[in-house]
Amino acid sequence: MAQVKVYGIRERLMPVRERLSATIHKCVMEALHLPADKRAHRFFLMDKEDFLYPEGRTDAYTIIEIVMIEGRSVETKKRLVRLLFDKIRDEVGIPYQDLEVCIQESPAYNWGFRGMHGDEVKLNYKINV
């Protein structure tokens, strides 16, 4: 299980939202081996005056937070971040300096979906990759 939150300036994200979501999902499928039908993305489209960002960034500045069940190796998580940087730059046009990625993990028992606790659900994909 992985959920993705994307934050950015409304005028910049709206035109690329579908392409960005597809690119993120390709990266998640490749790095985490998630099935194609496990896309859970939420876009937080901010007004420019409500989205403050560090000096040296442009209006394309985008934050991606990925929340997932713990169990992936450090190498897998680093691969995911690298894929996101490279594919988003190449396929969506957001340069490295305008992209930040944060992965947050929690134990399966902290999750609940399909009416069950995350540590009781039989998933159709592996967590320990």
QUIQUI-V300564 format. One record per residue. N is the residue number from 1. RES is the residue in three letters. PHI is phi in degrees with one decimal (NA if undefined). PSI is psi in whole degrees, -180 to 180 (none if undefined). NEAR is the number of other C-alpha atoms within 10 Angstrom. Layout:
N | RES | PHI | PSI | NEAR
N | RES | PHI | PSI | NEAR
This chain:
1 | MET | NA | 134 | 19
2 | ALA | -147.7 | 136 | 18
3 | GLN | -120.1 | 140 | 15
4 | VAL | -119.9 | 131 | 20
5 | LYS | -115.9 | 134 | 15
6 | VAL | -124.1 | 125 | 21
7 | TYR | -116.0 | 137 | 18
8 | GLY | -174.5 | 177 | 25
9 | ILE | -74.6 | 129 | 20
10 | ARG | -47.3 | -51 | 18
11 | GLU | -64.1 | -27 | 14
12 | ARG | -87.1 | -37 | 17
13 | LEU | -81.2 | -36 | 22
14 | MET | -54.0 | -48 | 14
15 | PRO | -66.5 | -21 | 10
16 | VAL | -115.6 | 6 | 15
17 | ARG | -55.5 | -50 | 16
18 | GLU | -64.9 | -44 | 12
19 | ARG | -65.8 | -41 | 15
20 | LEU | -64.7 | -45 | 21
21 | SER | -60.4 | -45 | 20
22 | ALA | -63.1 | -40 | 17
23 | THR | -68.1 | -45 | 19
24 | ILE | -58.5 | -45 | 23
25 | HIS | -65.7 | -38 | 22
26 | LYS | -59.2 | -43 | 20
27 | CYS | -65.2 | -43 | 23
28 | VAL | -65.1 | -41 | 25
29 | MET | -64.7 | -42 | 17
30 | GLU | -68.5 | -47 | 15
31 | ALA | -79.9 | -42 | 21
32 | LEU | -99.2 | -7 | 22
33 | HIS | 62.1 | 34 | 15
34 | LEU | -75.2 | 146 | 20
35 | PRO | -66.6 | 158 | 14
36 | ALA | -60.6 | -29 | 10
37 | ASP | -86.9 | 11 | 8
38 | LYS | -106.4 | 40 | 13
39 | ARG | -87.4 | 121 | 19
40 | ALA | -133.7 | 89 | 13
41 | HIS | -118.2 | 141 | 18
42 | ARG | -130.3 | 132 | 14
43 | PHE | -106.3 | 130 | 16
44 | PHE | -109.1 | 98 | 14
45 | LEU | -89.4 | 112 | 18
46 | MET | -99.8 | 147 | 16
47 | ASP | -71.7 | 146 | 12
48 | LYS | -53.7 | -41 | 14
49 | GLU | -71.4 | -13 | 7
50 | ASP | -101.6 | 1 | 10
51 | PHE | -124.4 | 92 | 15
52 | LEU | -88.7 | 140 | 13
53 | TYR | -142.8 | 162 | 15
54 | PRO | -64.1 | 156 | 8
55 | GLU | -59.4 | 146 | 6
56 | GLY | 91.3 | -1 | 8
57 | ARG | -103.7 | 164 | 14
58 | THR | -113.2 | -176 | 13
59 | ASP | -65.9 | -9 | 16
60 | ALA | -81.9 | -4 | 18
61 | TYR | -49.9 | 127 | 23
62 | THR | -137.4 | 136 | 23
63 | ILE | -112.5 | 131 | 17
64 | ILE | -118.7 | 121 | 20
65 | GLU | -110.9 | 128 | 17
66 | ILE | -116.9 | 120 | 18
67 | VAL | -108.1 | 127 | 16
68 | MET | -149.3 | 163 | 19
69 | ILE | -66.3 | 136 | 20
70 | GLU | -68.0 | 157 | 15
71 | GLY | 139.9 | -15 | 15
72 | ARG | -77.5 | 149 | 16
73 | SER | -73.2 | 162 | 13
74 | VAL | -58.8 | -42 | 10
75 | GLU | -60.7 | -41 | 11
76 | THR | -64.5 | -44 | 17
77 | LYS | -67.6 | -39 | 16
78 | LYS | -66.5 | -38 | 13
79 | ARG | -62.6 | -42 | 17
80 | LEU | -60.6 | -47 | 20
81 | VAL | -60.9 | -45 | 18
82 | ARG | -61.7 | -45 | 15
83 | LEU | -59.2 | -44 | 19
84 | LEU | -60.8 | -49 | 25
85 | PHE | -56.8 | -51 | 21
86 | ASP | -70.7 | -47 | 16
87 | LYS | -72.4 | -36 | 17
88 | ILE | -67.8 | -40 | 22
89 | ARG | -60.8 | -49 | 16
90 | ASP | -73.8 | -38 | 12
91 | GLU | -99.5 | -23 | 13
92 | VAL | -116.4 | -24 | 17
93 | GLY | 89.8 | 15 | 14
94 | ILE | -91.4 | 116 | 21
95 | PRO | -71.4 | 161 | 17
96 | TYR | -49.7 | -46 | 15
97 | GLN | -67.6 | -15 | 14
98 | ASP | -102.9 | 13 | 19
99 | LEU | -128.0 | 130 | 18
100 | GLU | -126.2 | 140 | 16
101 | VAL | -126.9 | 134 | 16
102 | CYS | -132.8 | 127 | 12
103 | ILE | -104.8 | 128 | 15
104 | GLN | -119.5 | 137 | 13
105 | GLU | -124.4 | 151 | 14
106 | SER | -146.5 | 156 | 12
107 | PRO | -62.2 | 153 | 12
108 | ALA | -57.0 | -35 | 18
109 | TYR | -67.8 | -13 | 13
110 | ASN | -83.7 | -6 | 11
111 | TRP | -101.1 | 153 | 16
112 | GLY | -141.4 | 127 | 13
113 | PHE | -158.0 | 154 | 10
114 | ARG | 55.6 | 30 | 7
115 | GLY | 77.2 | 14 | 7
116 | MET | -133.8 | 163 | 11
117 | HIS | -74.9 | 146 | 13
118 | GLY | -58.0 | -29 | 18
119 | ASP | -83.2 | 0 | 14
120 | GLU | -108.2 | -11 | 12
121 | VAL | -84.3 | 136 | 15
122 | LYS | -88.6 | 110 | 8
123 | LEU | -86.8 | 154 | 10
124 | ASN | -96.3 | 24 | 8
125 | TYR | -151.5 | 162 | 12
126 | LYS | -88.8 | 143 | 13
127 | ILE | -91.9 | -38 | 17
128 | ASN | -84.8 | 77 | 11
129 | VAL | -118.5 | none | 14
